[in-house]
């Protein structure tokens, strides 16, 4: 306790110099905590968005260019497998969307089939989804996202309203509930039309992408096997298609995000090392200024260990003060950044503890040399020192 009191007195004796020394540690701790929190927040946001799409989701992409034997009939037969709940092909359609004199430029037009809403967890606010008769008759009907309805008609009560895509008249039969924006994008600007009509509008009969949902996350392996068996029966090579398992994507993404978090923490730790160099530099100056004091203490009986301990504790107090202040500033910064970045940012107890422990470690490591130099001074030389 006496050594800690002496350390605080020495730090208070030259406030500006002590502040600049502590500032290096503060910056290092703030950098570590804030960067790691942002990396973890981004990881949580992205993974949450993917999980909201369902851990029972499989995405299939067909790469065959010349011949593509995947058909709606084939997908309907695939959906009869006991491990599969829904199958839905989809394609994007480009076009000009107008409602009266209003043109909606931000529309994202998707052509798909019944079951797509269940696979992608879309909920209707009003009206109905695409039905089998719509597919059979290539009906000019559409489901609008909440934003699309507002932008075109100024209201979401638009079931039965007429609008046009590339000059073709469509009737709105349903409106989706708003889901806002996420890392996976927004569904609010969607316009959904029957897949068969989309094929007609794009002059293409090929199916290049489709989603499959398993009956449960436990059955996803069986569902993937059923898809691969179906595709292997119509393609001569597995290079013509890819099957993406949502669970595998989550696992890979999680590993990549953890690596990114470690990398960002490591980069931030470099600034804390720079702060440690500042501690060593100031401690060397302090030893030089207090040489006579060291000589007097040794002359009246202080041993090498007590001198070493005194200067190590000073370095440790500086680093701990910097660590605590840095942690408080980082916490305040995250509160400010959370609404700006639109993600949840929290100070992990593990990260906070690691940052404080690392700052203490830096203080000890960079304080050893000055403390050792002070403890090795001979009393007679120290007393005769002229600073």
C-alpha positions as CSV (number, residue, x, y, z in Angstrom):
1,X,0.0,0.0,0.0
2,X,2.9,2.4,0.7
3,X,4.3,1.7,-2.7
4,X,0.9,2.4,-4.3
5,X,0.6,5.7,-2.4
6,X,4.1,6.7,-3.6
7,X,3.2,5.7,-7.1
8,X,0.1,7.9,-7.1
9,X,2.1,10.8,-5.6
10,X,4.7,10.4,-8.3
11,X,2.0,10.4,-11.0
12,X,0.3,13.4,-9.5
13,X,3.6,15.3,-9.3
14,X,3.7,15.8,-13.0
15,X,0.1,15.6,-14.2
16,X,0.6,16.5,-17.9
17,X,3.4,14.0,-18.4
18,X,1.4,11.3,-16.6
19,X,-1.7,12.1,-18.6
20,X,0.1,11.8,-21.9
21,X,1.6,8.4,-20.7
22,X,-1.9,7.2,-19.7
23,X,-3.4,8.5,-23.0
24,X,-1.4,5.9,-24.9
25,X,-2.9,3.1,-22.9
26,X,-6.4,4.6,-23.1
27,X,-6.2,4.7,-26.9
28,X,-5.0,1.1,-27.1
29,X,-7.8,-0.2,-24.8
30,X,-10.5,1.9,-26.6
31,X,-9.3,0.5,-30.0
32,X,-9.4,-3.1,-28.8
33,X,-12.8,-2.9,-27.1
34,X,-14.5,-0.8,-29.9
35,X,-13.1,-2.7,-32.9
36,X,-13.9,-6.2,-31.3
37,X,-17.4,-5.0,-30.4
38,X,-18.1,-3.8,-33.9
39,X,-16.8,-7.1,-35.4
40,X,-18.9,-9.1,-33.0
41,X,-21.9,-6.9,-33.6
42,X,-21.6,-7.3,-37.4
43,X,-21.2,-11.1,-36.9
44,X,-24.3,-11.3,-34.8
45,X,-26.4,-9.2,-37.2
46,X,-25.4,-11.2,-40.3
47,X,-25.8,-14.6,-38.6
48,X,-29.2,-13.6,-37.2
49,X,-30.4,-12.5,-40.6
50,X,-29.3,-15.8,-42.1
51,X,-30.9,-17.8,-39.2
52,X,-34.1,-15.8,-39.8
53,X,-34.2,-17.3,-43.3
54,X,-34.3,-20.7,-41.6
55,X,-31.7,-23.3,-40.7
56,X,-33.7,-25.8,-42.8
57,X,-33.1,-23.9,-46.0
58,X,-31.2,-25.3,-49.1
59,X,-30.4,-23.1,-52.1
60,X,-29.7,-24.7,-55.5
61,X,-28.0,-23.0,-58.4
62,X,-28.0,-24.6,-61.9
63,X,-24.9,-23.7,-64.1
64,X,-25.8,-25.7,-67.2
65,X,-26.0,-23.2,-70.1
66,X,-27.1,-25.1,-73.2
67,X,-29.4,-27.8,-71.9
68,X,-31.2,-27.4,-68.6
69,X,-33.6,-30.3,-68.0
70,X,-34.8,-29.0,-64.6
71,X,-38.6,-28.5,-64.9
72,X,-41.6,-27.5,-62.8
73,X,-42.9,-31.1,-63.0
74,X,-39.5,-32.4,-61.8
75,X,-39.5,-30.0,-58.9
76,X,-43.1,-31.0,-58.0
77,X,-42.0,-34.6,-57.8
78,X,-39.0,-33.6,-55.7
79,X,-41.3,-31.9,-53.2
80,X,-43.0,-35.2,-52.6
81,X,-40.0,-36.5,-50.8
82,X,-40.8,-37.1,-47.1
83,X,-37.9,-34.9,-45.9
84,X,-38.9,-31.9,-48.0
85,X,-41.5,-29.4,-47.0
86,X,-41.5,-26.9,-49.9
87,X,-39.7,-26.4,-53.2
88,X,-39.9,-23.0,-55.0
89,X,-38.1,-21.9,-58.2
90,X,-37.4,-18.2,-58.5
91,X,-36.0,-15.7,-61.0
92,X,-35.7,-12.0,-61.2
93,X,-37.6,-9.9,-63.8
94,X,-36.5,-6.5,-64.9
95,X,-39.0,-3.9,-66.0
96,X,-40.6,-0.6,-65.5
97,X,-43.3,-0.5,-62.8
98,X,-46.0,2.1,-63.0
99,X,-49.2,2.9,-61.1
100,X,-51.1,5.6,-63.0
101,X,-48.6,8.4,-63.5
102,X,-46.3,7.1,-60.7
103,X,-43.1,5.2,-61.6
104,X,-41.6,3.0,-58.9
105,X,-37.8,2.7,-59.7
106,X,-36.8,0.7,-56.6
107,X,-38.9,-2.3,-57.3
108,X,-37.4,-5.8,-57.1
109,X,-39.5,-8.1,-59.2
110,X,-39.4,-11.8,-58.3
111,X,-41.2,-14.6,-60.2
112,X,-41.8,-17.6,-58.0
113,X,-44.3,-20.3,-57.0
114,X,-46.5,-21.3,-54.0
115,X,-44.3,-22.2,-51.1
116,X,-41.8,-19.4,-51.5
117,X,-43.5,-17.4,-48.8
118,X,-43.1,-20.3,-46.4
119,X,-39.5,-20.9,-47.3
120,X,-38.5,-17.2,-46.9
121,X,-40.8,-16.6,-43.9
122,X,-42.9,-13.9,-45.6
123,X,-46.1,-12.9,-44.0
124,X,-49.1,-11.4,-45.7
125,X,-50.7,-8.3,-44.2
126,X,-53.7,-8.7,-46.4
127,X,-54.9,-10.6,-49.5
128,X,-53.5,-14.0,-50.6
129,X,-50.3,-15.6,-52.0
130,X,-49.7,-17.1,-55.4
131,X,-51.9,-20.2,-56.0
132,X,-51.6,-23.2,-58.4
133,X,-54.3,-21.8,-60.7
134,X,-52.2,-18.6,-61.0
135,X,-49.3,-20.8,-62.1
136,X,-51.4,-22.8,-64.6
137,X,-53.1,-19.8,-66.1
138,X,-50.0,-17.5,-66.1
139,X,-52.3,-15.0,-64.3
140,X,-51.3,-11.4,-64.3
141,X,-51.5,-11.1,-60.5
142,X,-48.9,-9.8,-58.0
143,X,-48.1,-9.5,-54.3
144,X,-46.6,-6.2,-53.2
145,X,-44.1,-5.4,-50.5
146,X,-45.3,-2.7,-48.0
147,X,-42.9,-0.1,-49.4
148,X,-43.9,-0.9,-53.0
149,X,-47.5,-0.4,-52.1
150,X,-46.9,2.9,-50.3
151,X,-44.7,4.3,-53.1
152,X,-47.1,3.4,-55.9
153,X,-50.5,4.1,-54.2
154,X,-49.8,6.0,-51.0
155,X,-51.4,3.3,-48.9
156,X,-51.0,-0.4,-48.1
157,X,-54.7,-1.0,-48.6
158,X,-54.2,-1.9,-52.3
159,X,-55.7,-5.4,-52.8
160,X,-57.5,-5.2,-56.1
161,X,-55.6,-2.2,-57.4
162,X,-54.2,-2.3,-60.9
163,X,-50.6,-1.3,-61.9
164,X,-48.3,-2.2,-64.8
165,X,-44.9,-3.9,-65.4
166,X,-43.5,-3.2,-68.9
167,X,-46.9,-2.1,-70.0
168,X,-48.7,-5.3,-68.9
169,X,-51.5,-4.7,-66.4
170,X,-51.3,-6.6,-63.1
171,X,-53.8,-6.9,-60.3
172,X,-52.5,-6.7,-56.7
173,X,-53.9,-9.7,-54.8
174,X,-51.8,-9.4,-51.6
175,X,-49.6,-7.1,-49.5
176,X,-46.6,-8.3,-47.4
177,X,-46.0,-7.2,-43.9
178,X,-43.1,-4.8,-43.5
179,X,-39.9,-6.6,-42.3
180,X,-37.5,-3.5,-42.4
181,X,-33.9,-3.7,-43.4
182,X,-31.4,-6.3,-42.4
183,X,-28.0,-7.6,-43.5
184,X,-29.9,-9.9,-45.9
185,X,-31.6,-6.9,-47.4
186,X,-35.3,-5.7,-47.3
187,X,-38.3,-7.5,-48.7
188,X,-40.4,-4.3,-48.5
189,X,-39.7,-3.4,-52.1
190,X,-40.6,-6.8,-53.5
191,X,-43.1,-7.4,-56.3
192,X,-43.9,-11.1,-56.6
193,X,-45.5,-12.6,-59.7
194,X,-46.2,-16.3,-60.8
195,X,-43.1,-18.1,-61.9
196,X,-44.7,-19.3,-65.2
197,X,-45.7,-15.7,-66.0
198,X,-42.1,-14.6,-65.3
199,X,-40.8,-17.2,-67.7
200,X,-43.1,-15.8,-70.4
201,X,-42.1,-12.2,-69.7
202,X,-38.3,-13.1,-69.9
203,X,-38.8,-15.5,-72.8
204,X,-37.0,-18.2,-70.9
205,X,-38.2,-21.7,-69.9
206,X,-35.0,-22.5,-67.9
207,X,-35.0,-22.9,-64.1
208,X,-31.6,-21.7,-62.8
209,X,-32.3,-21.3,-59.1
210,X,-34.7,-22.8,-56.6
211,X,-35.1,-23.0,-52.8
212,X,-35.9,-26.1,-50.8
213,X,-36.9,-26.2,-47.2
214,X,-36.6,-29.4,-45.2
215,X,-39.5,-30.5,-42.9
216,X,-37.1,-29.7,-40.0
217,X,-33.5,-28.8,-39.3
218,X,-32.8,-32.5,-38.3
219,X,-33.9,-33.6,-41.8
220,X,-31.8,-31.2,-43.8
221,X,-29.2,-33.8,-44.6
222,X,-31.8,-36.2,-46.1
223,X,-33.4,-33.3,-48.0
224,X,-30.0,-32.4,-49.5
225,X,-29.4,-36.1,-50.4
226,X,-32.8,-36.1,-52.2
227,X,-32.0,-32.9,-54.2
228,X,-28.6,-34.3,-55.2
229,X,-30.1,-37.6,-56.3
230,X,-32.7,-35.8,-58.4
231,X,-30.0,-33.5,-60.0
232,X,-27.6,-36.5,-60.6
233,X,-30.4,-38.3,-62.4
234,X,-30.7,-35.5,-65.0
235,X,-27.1,-34.1,-65.2
236,X,-24.1,-36.0,-66.2
237,X,-21.8,-34.1,-63.9
238,X,-22.0,-32.4,-60.5
239,X,-20.2,-29.4,-62.0
240,X,-23.5,-28.4,-63.5
241,X,-25.1,-27.5,-60.2
242,X,-24.4,-26.4,-56.6
243,X,-26.4,-27.1,-53.5
244,X,-25.9,-24.7,-50.6
245,X,-26.7,-25.9,-47.1
246,X,-27.7,-23.0,-44.9
247,X,-26.2,-24.7,-41.8
248,X,-22.9,-25.2,-43.6
249,X,-23.0,-21.5,-44.7
250,X,-23.6,-20.4,-41.1
251,X,-20.7,-22.5,-39.8
252,X,-18.3,-21.2,-42.4
253,X,-19.5,-17.6,-41.8
254,X,-19.1,-18.0,-38.1
255,X,-15.5,-19.2,-38.5
256,X,-14.7,-16.4,-40.8
257,X,-16.2,-13.8,-38.5
258,X,-14.3,-15.2,-35.5
259,X,-11.0,-14.9,-37.5
260,X,-11.9,-11.4,-38.4
261,X,-12.6,-10.5,-34.8
262,X,-9.2,-11.9,-33.7
263,X,-7.5,-10.0,-36.5
264,X,-9.1,-6.7,-35.6
265,X,-8.3,-7.3,-31.9
266,X,-4.7,-8.0,-32.8
267,X,-4.4,-4.9,-35.0
268,X,-5.8,-2.8,-32.1
269,X,-3.4,-4.4,-29.7
270,X,-0.5,-2.8,-31.6
271,X,-1.7,0.6,-30.4
272,X,-1.5,-0.7,-26.8
273,X,2.1,-1.8,-27.4
274,X,2.9,1.7,-28.5
275,X,1.3,2.9,-25.2
276,X,3.7,0.5,-23.4
277,X,6.7,2.0,-25.1
278,X,5.4,5.4,-23.8
279,X,5.3,4.0,-20.3
280,X,8.9,2.7,-20.5
281,X,10.1,6.0,-21.9
282,X,8.5,8.1,-19.1
283,X,9.6,5.6,-16.4
284,X,13.2,6.0,-17.6
285,X,12.8,9.7,-17.3
286,X,11.4,9.3,-13.8
287,X,14.3,7.1,-12.8
288,X,16.7,9.7,-14.0
289,X,14.9,12.5,-12.2
290,X,14.7,10.6,-8.9
291,X,18.2,9.1,-8.8
292,X,19.1,11.0,-5.6
293,X,15.9,9.8,-4.0
294,X,16.8,6.2,-4.9
295,X,20.3,6.8,-3.4
296,X,18.8,8.1,-0.1
297,X,16.4,5.2,0.2
298,X,19.2,2.7,-0.4
299,X,21.5,4.5,2.1
300,X,18.9,4.1,4.8
301,X,18.4,0.4,4.2
302,X,16.1,-0.1,1.2
303,X,17.1,-3.2,-0.7
304,X,17.0,-3.8,-4.4
305,X,13.7,-5.6,-4.3
306,X,11.8,-2.7,-2.7
307,X,13.2,-0.3,-5.3
308,X,12.3,-2.7,-8.1
309,X,8.8,-3.1,-6.6
310,X,8.2,0.6,-6.3
311,X,8.9,1.4,-9.9
312,X,7.0,-1.7,-11.2
313,X,4.0,-0.6,-9.2
314,X,4.2,2.9,-10.7
315,X,4.2,1.4,-14.2
316,X,1.3,-0.9,-13.2
317,X,-0.8,1.9,-11.7
318,X,-0.3,4.0,-14.9
319,X,-1.4,1.1,-17.1
320,X,-4.4,0.1,-14.8
321,X,-5.6,3.8,-14.8
322,X,-5.3,3.9,-18.5
323,X,-7.1,0.6,-18.9
324,X,-10.1,1.6,-16.7
325,X,-10.5,5.0,-18.4
326,X,-10.2,3.4,-21.8
327,X,-12.9,0.9,-20.9
328,X,-15.2,3.7,-19.8
329,X,-14.6,5.8,-23.0
330,X,-15.1,2.6,-25.1
331,X,-18.4,1.9,-23.4
332,X,-19.6,5.5,-24.1
333,X,-18.4,5.3,-27.7
334,X,-20.4,2.1,-28.3
335,X,-23.5,3.8,-27.0
336,X,-23.0,6.6,-29.5
337,X,-22.1,4.2,-32.4
338,X,-24.9,1.7,-31.9
339,X,-27.7,3.8,-33.6
340,X,-25.2,5.1,-36.2
341,X,-24.1,1.6,-37.3
342,X,-27.6,0.1,-36.7
343,X,-26.4,-2.9,-34.9
344,X,-26.2,-4.1,-31.3
345,X,-22.8,-3.2,-29.8
346,X,-22.0,-4.5,-26.3
347,X,-18.8,-4.7,-24.2
348,X,-18.2,-8.4,-23.7
349,X,-16.9,-9.1,-20.1
350,X,-14.3,-11.4,-21.7
351,X,-13.0,-8.7,-24.0
352,X,-13.1,-6.1,-21.2
353,X,-11.2,-8.3,-18.9
354,X,-8.7,-9.3,-21.6
355,X,-8.1,-5.6,-22.4
356,X,-7.5,-4.7,-18.8
357,X,-5.3,-7.7,-18.3
358,X,-3.3,-6.9,-21.4
359,X,-2.8,-3.3,-20.4
360,X,-1.5,-4.5,-17.0
361,X,0.8,-7.0,-18.8
362,X,2.1,-4.2,-21.0
363,X,2.7,-2.0,-17.9
364,X,4.7,-4.7,-16.2
365,X,6.7,-5.7,-19.3
366,X,7.6,-2.2,-20.3
367,X,8.2,-1.2,-16.6
368,X,10.7,-4.0,-15.9
369,X,13.7,-2.3,-17.6
370,X,13.3,1.1,-15.9
371,X,12.6,-0.6,-12.5
372,X,15.6,-2.9,-12.9
373,X,17.8,0.1,-13.9
374,X,16.7,1.9,-10.7
375,X,17.2,-1.1,-8.4
376,X,20.8,-1.6,-9.7
377,X,21.9,2.0,-8.9
378,X,24.7,2.1,-6.2
379,X,23.9,4.4,-3.3
380,X,27.1,6.3,-3.5
381,X,26.7,7.0,-7.2
382,X,23.1,7.9,-6.8
383,X,23.8,10.4,-4.0
384,X,26.5,12.1,-6.1
385,X,24.3,12.2,-9.2
386,X,23.7,15.7,-10.5
387,X,20.5,15.7,-12.5
